Amino acid sequence: MNKDPGNNGKRPELTNRKTLLVYAALIVLLVFAIVMNREFFVKMTHELRKMSIAGIITVCVCGILYRVIDGVVLCQMGHKYSAEFTLPKAVITALCGSFFRVSTLGSGMAVSKIYYMKRDGIEIGNGMGICFLQTIFFKLSILVMGVVAIVCSTVSRAAFANSKIFVIIDIAANVLLVAAMVTIAVNKRLTEFLFRLGKKICARFPKAMAFLERAGYEVDLLQNESAVTMKDKKLCIILLAESVLMQALWYITPCIAVIGDGVALTDVFAMIAIANMLAGVIPMPSGFGSVDVFFVLMYVQAGTSVTAALAMVVYRFATTFVPFFAGAPAVFAYIRRERH
């Protein structure tokens, strides 16, 4: 599983024709994302008028800083595989991921990060490992902050006074989810067994066998990256601390929106932390809406539904659309760089 069966290390240059096609595809994605979210943009324009210019700027800065730290994390784990993958390139990779997160309706962020890391000399398997570890620390930071919020916020506890079992089950589900992801990341015996089983089943199908060989190589790299990182306790602590800081930058944005509403900002911070933890294992059909439902459920007991709506619009604006619009020029700049 150590030898790369299909990579010659060459990076194809973009021709003029191909570049135009890529630009056209990106413009289509940009327009598609705006059209699909047009109702939110109308609502966002209406709600943001209630905030000061300073408040809006602060919210935008929080949204950008989140992705800057995201880039720092990528660089910390990826630079050892390629000297080309510098901090500025890692930040651009993170911003590009934000663009594709929205333009592909939430499914393209990890794939785009892996692609851009590959372009800067990091193997796909190593890129998969980096993104997978990022997800583990992301989930763990949400769990940690959610549990701390439940313990420290009386308003949040009151919202679920009659649903304690529900909250306990949710915390347990989050713990199991993180544990399962860690197991996949480090348990080579399990993946080797699954690949052996797959090869026995696909022995008569050459294309399937070739796919399994390639997949086995990439998974091997993923687990090697995970093993290296997990053994470095200092790095793990740093990555978790950075993930917590990233979440804090997100969670502070609804607090900025409701300053002066009469609700303690620490309670607003706690509510959004708990809402994210609950939404992590209880998705809604509307996708993004699960966080909103849990937040409003708690907030109406301490404030009003009007300011709850403002808080969630600002939260969505900062966490999703500020990085999206910052990521668009980053994607186009990357293509321009590839041409020269």
C-alpha positions in Angstrom: 0.0 0.0 0.0 3.0 2.3 0.0 3.6 2.9 -3.7 1.5 5.4 -5.6 0.0 3.5 -8.5 -1.1 6.4 -10.5 0.8 9.7 -9.9 3.7 10.9 -12.0 4.2 14.1 -10.0 3.5 16.4 -12.9 1.2 19.4 -12.7 -0.6 20.2 -16.0 -0.5 23.8 -17.0 -3.7 25.6 -17.9 -4.1 26.5 -21.5 -6.0 29.6 -22.6 -9.0 27.6 -23.7 -9.1 25.6 -20.6 -8.7 28.7 -18.4 -11.7 30.3 -20.1 -13.8 27.2 -19.5 -12.7 27.2 -15.8 -13.5 30.9 -15.4 -16.9 30.3 -17.0 -17.7 27.4 -14.7 -16.7 29.4 -11.7 -18.9 32.3 -12.7 -21.8 29.9 -13.2 -21.2 28.5 -9.7 -21.1 32.0 -8.3 -24.4 33.0 -9.9 -25.9 29.7 -8.9 -25.0 30.2 -5.2 -26.4 33.8 -5.2 -29.6 32.7 -6.9 -30.1 29.7 -4.6 -29.7 32.0 -1.6 -31.5 35.1 -2.9 -34.2 34.9 -0.2 -31.5 35.0 2.5 -29.7 37.9 0.9 -33.0 39.9 0.9 -33.5 39.1 4.5 -29.9 39.8 5.3 -30.0 43.3 3.7 -33.1 44.1 5.8 -31.6 42.8 9.1 -28.2 44.3 8.7 -29.7 47.8 8.5 -30.4 47.4 12.2 -26.7 47.2 13.0 -24.0 49.9 13.2 -21.3 50.1 10.6 -18.8 49.1 13.3 -20.8 46.1 14.2 -21.0 44.9 10.6 -17.3 45.4 10.1 -16.5 43.4 13.3 -18.8 40.6 12.1 -17.0 40.5 8.8 -13.6 40.4 10.5 -14.7 37.5 12.6 -15.8 35.6 9.5 -12.5 36.2 7.7 -10.3 35.4 10.8 -12.0 32.0 11.1 -10.8 31.1 7.7 -7.3 32.6 8.3 -6.9 30.3 11.3 -8.3 27.5 9.2 -5.4 28.2 6.9 -2.9 28.2 9.8 -4.2 24.7 10.8 -3.8 23.4 7.2 -0.2 24.8 7.0 0.7 23.3 10.4 -0.2 19.8 9.2 0.6 20.2 5.5 3.9 22.1 5.3 5.9 19.0 6.3 4.8 17.3 3.1 5.5 20.2 0.7 7.7 23.3 1.2 5.5 24.9 -1.5 2.5 24.8 0.9 3.3 28.1 2.7 0.9 29.9 5.1 -0.4 32.4 2.4 -1.2 29.4 0.1 -2.9 27.6 3.0 -5.1 30.6 3.8 -6.0 30.9 0.1 -6.9 27.1 0.2 -9.1 27.7 3.2 -10.9 30.6 1.5 -11.3 28.7 -1.7 -12.9 25.9 0.3 -15.4 28.5 1.7 -16.4 29.4 -1.9 -17.0 25.8 -2.9 -18.9 25.1 0.4 -21.6 27.5 -0.7 -21.5 27.1 -4.5 -21.9 23.3 -4.2 -24.5 23.5 -1.5 -22.2 22.3 1.3 -20.5 19.3 -0.3 -17.4 20.7 -2.0 -15.3 22.3 0.7 -13.1 19.2 1.7 -12.8 18.1 -2.0 -11.6 21.6 -3.0 -9.1 21.8 -0.1 -7.7 18.4 -1.1 -7.4 19.6 -4.7 -5.6 22.8 -3.9 -3.2 21.0 -1.5 -2.5 18.5 -4.3 -1.7 21.4 -6.6 0.9 22.5 -4.0 2.6 19.1 -3.8 0.6 17.3 -1.1 -0.6 13.8 -1.9 -4.3 13.3 -2.1 -4.2 10.8 0.8 -2.3 13.2 3.0 -4.7 15.9 2.1 -7.6 13.6 3.0 -5.9 12.9 6.3 -5.4 16.6 7.0 -9.1 17.4 6.2 -10.3 14.4 8.2 -8.3 15.4 11.3 -9.6 19.0 10.9 -13.1 17.5 11.0 -12.3 15.6 14.2 -10.9 18.6 16.0 -13.9 20.7 14.6 -16.4 18.2 16.1 -14.4 17.9 19.3 -14.3 21.7 19.8 -18.1 22.0 19.2 -18.6 19.3 21.8 -16.3 20.9 24.4 -17.9 24.3 24.0 -21.4 22.9 24.0 -20.9 21.0 27.3 -19.2 24.0 29.0 -22.1 26.2 27.9 -24.7 23.8 29.3 -22.8 23.7 32.6 -22.3 27.5 32.9 -25.4 29.0 31.4 -28.6 29.0 33.5 -30.7 30.3 30.7 -29.6 27.6 28.4 -30.3 24.9 31.0 -33.7 26.3 31.6 -34.6 26.0 27.9 -34.1 22.2 28.2 -35.4 21.8 31.8 -37.9 19.2 30.6 -35.6 17.6 28.0 -32.5 16.6 30.0 -32.5 13.1 28.6 -32.6 14.5 25.1 -29.5 16.6 25.8 -27.7 13.7 27.5 -28.4 11.5 24.5 -27.1 14.2 22.1 -23.9 14.6 24.1 -23.4 10.8 24.1 -24.0 10.8 20.3 -21.4 13.5 19.8 -18.9 11.6 21.9 -19.6 8.4 19.9 -19.2 10.3 16.6 -15.8 11.7 17.5 -14.7 8.3 18.8 -15.8 6.6 15.6 -13.9 9.1 13.5 -10.7 8.7 15.6 -11.1 4.9 15.1 -11.3 5.2 11.4 -8.3 7.5 11.4 -5.9 5.3 13.3 -7.2 1.7 13.1 -5.3 0.1 10.2 -6.4 -3.4 11.0 -10.0 -2.5 10.3 -9.3 -0.8 7.0 -6.9 -3.6 5.9 -9.6 -6.2 6.6 -12.2 -4.2 4.6 -9.8 -3.9 1.6 -9.0 -7.6 1.7 -12.7 -8.4 1.7 -13.3 -5.9 -1.1 -10.5 -7.5 -3.2 -11.9 -11.0 -2.8 -15.3 -9.7 -3.9 -13.9 -7.8 -6.9 -11.2 -10.3 -8.0 -12.8 -10.8 -11.4 -13.2 -7.1 -12.1 -9.9 -5.4 -13.1 -11.3 -1.8 -13.0 -12.7 -2.4 -9.5 -9.3 -3.9 -8.4 -7.4 -0.9 -9.7 -9.8 1.4 -7.9 -9.3 -0.5 -4.6 -5.5 -0.4 -5.1 -5.6 3.4 -5.5 -8.1 3.8 -2.6 -5.9 1.6 -0.4 -2.9 3.8 -1.1 -4.8 7.0 -0.3 -6.3 5.6 2.9 -2.9 4.4 3.9 -1.6 8.0 3.5 -4.7 9.3 5.4 -3.9 7.0 8.4 -0.2 7.8 8.3 -1.0 11.5 8.6 -3.5 10.7 11.4 -0.9 8.6 13.3 1.8 11.2 13.0 -0.5 14.0 14.3 -2.1 11.9 17.1 1.3 11.0 18.5 2.3 14.6 18.8 0.4 15.6 21.9 1.6 19.2 21.9 0.4 19.6 18.3 -3.0 18.0 19.2 -3.4 20.5 22.0 -2.6 23.4 19.7 -5.0 22.2 17.0 -7.8 21.8 19.6 -7.1 25.2 21.0 -7.1 26.7 17.5 -10.4 24.9 16.7 -12.0 26.3 19.9 -10.8 29.8 18.9 -12.3 29.4 15.5 -15.6 28.4 17.0 -15.4 31.4 19.4 -15.0 33.7 16.5 -18.2 32.3 15.0 -20.2 32.3 18.3 -19.4 35.9 19.1 -21.1 37.2 15.9 -24.7 36.8 17.2 -23.6 38.5 20.4 -22.6 41.5 18.4 -26.0 41.6 16.7 -28.0 41.7 19.9 -26.0 44.1 22.0 -28.4 46.2 24.0 -31.3 43.7 23.7 -31.2 43.0 27.5 -30.0 39.4 27.1 -26.6 38.7 28.7 -24.0 38.2 25.9 -22.5 35.3 27.7 -25.9 33.6 27.5 -26.2 34.3 23.8 -22.7 32.9 23.3 -23.7 29.8 25.3 -27.0 29.4 23.3 -25.2 29.3 19.9 -22.6 26.9 21.3 -25.3 24.5 22.5 -27.3 24.9 19.3 -24.3 23.9 17.2 -23.7 20.9 19.4 -27.3 19.7 19.1 -27.4 20.3 15.4 -24.2 18.3 14.8 -26.1 15.0 15.3 -29.7 16.1 14.6 -29.7 17.4 11.0 -32.8 19.1 9.6 -34.1 18.7 6.0 -33.3 22.4 5.4 -29.6 21.8 6.1 -28.3 25.0 7.7 -31.7 25.4 9.5 -31.0 23.0 12.4 -28.8 25.4 14.3 -31.4 28.2 13.8 -34.2 26.0 15.3 -32.3 25.1 18.5 -31.0 28.7 18.9 -34.4 30.3 18.6 -35.9 27.7 20.9 -33.5 28.8 23.7 -33.4 32.5 22.8 -37.2 33.2 23.0 -37.1 32.3 26.7 -34.6 35.1 27.3 -35.3 37.7 24.6 -37.6 38.1 21.7 -38.1 36.2 18.4 -37.4 39.4 16.5 -33.8 39.8 17.9 -33.4 36.0 17.6 -34.0 36.3 13.8 -31.4 39.1 13.6 -28.9 37.1 15.6 -29.2 34.1 13.3 -29.1 36.2 10.1 -25.8 37.8 11.3 -24.5 34.4 12.3 -25.2 32.9 8.8 -23.8 36.1 7.2 -20.5 35.8 9.1 -20.0 32.1 9.0 -21.1 31.3 5.5 -21.4 34.3 3.2 -18.5 36.5 4.3 -16.0 33.7 3.6 -17.8 32.8 0.4 -17.4 36.3 -1.1 -13.8 36.5 0.2 -13.2 33.1 -1.3 -14.4 34.0 -4.8 -11.5 36.3 -5.7 -9.1 33.8 -4.0 -10.3 31.1 -6.5 -9.9 33.4 -9.5 -6.5 34.6 -8.3 -5.4 31.0 -7.9 -6.3 30.3 -11.5 -4.4 33.4 -12.6 -1.4 32.2 -10.7 -1.5 28.8 -12.4 -1.3 30.4 -15.8 2.0 32.2 -15.0 
